Amino acid sequence: MGDNEKSKDNLTTGKVPIQMNGIQISICEARLDELPAVCTMIGDCFQRFIAPDYVEEGVRECLNFMSPTALEKRLTGGNLVLIASSGDDIVGTLEIRSQGHISLFFVKPEYHRRGIGRKLLRTAIQKCLEANPGLSTIEVHSSPYAVGIYKQLGFTAAGLEATDKGIRFTPMRMSFSTA
């Protein structure tokens, strides 16, 4: 196994931390016992960056969606939840269905712009391709705050901003080659 293959395997399994912009980060699939800490991190990021753009109904809907009980149900139902950790600190997370729809993608603000989100996304795509080799597109309903971030990651708008149950979102899509 070459160095690139070892690095890719370590990133996927999270067994060995990788050095990213001066910090050690491990990326792995979330365990059920980690969900309360994952949900706390998500909730903190949501309240700071997303909630200010939503009406009360949207905030309530999102908080219900990101509760530990709801996340556990989706995780045990087949969704993939990845976490990025620095030591014992969960610094990022991404939830994705095998069909390629991202639903929760957050990185703690003090870890922004260090490549953690990009690594989470690449790992999620790799895992989705393992489960669904014909997958060529992933999608997300981006909050107004995250539209620019998703564009930097290679997504394009797939429609106009919409609102459902108080949740404002722009449908976005990333296409890639599976060859």
Secondary structure, DSSP 8 states (H G I E B T S, - for coil): --HHHHHHHHHHH-SS-EEETTEEEEEEE--GGGHHHHHHHHHHHIIIIIGGGS-HHHHHHHHHHTSHHHHHHHHHTT-EEEEEEETTEEEEEEEE-TTSEEEEEEE-GGGTTSSHHHHHHHHHHHHHHHH-TT--EEEEEE-GGGHHHHHHTT-EE-S--EEETTEEEEEEEEE----
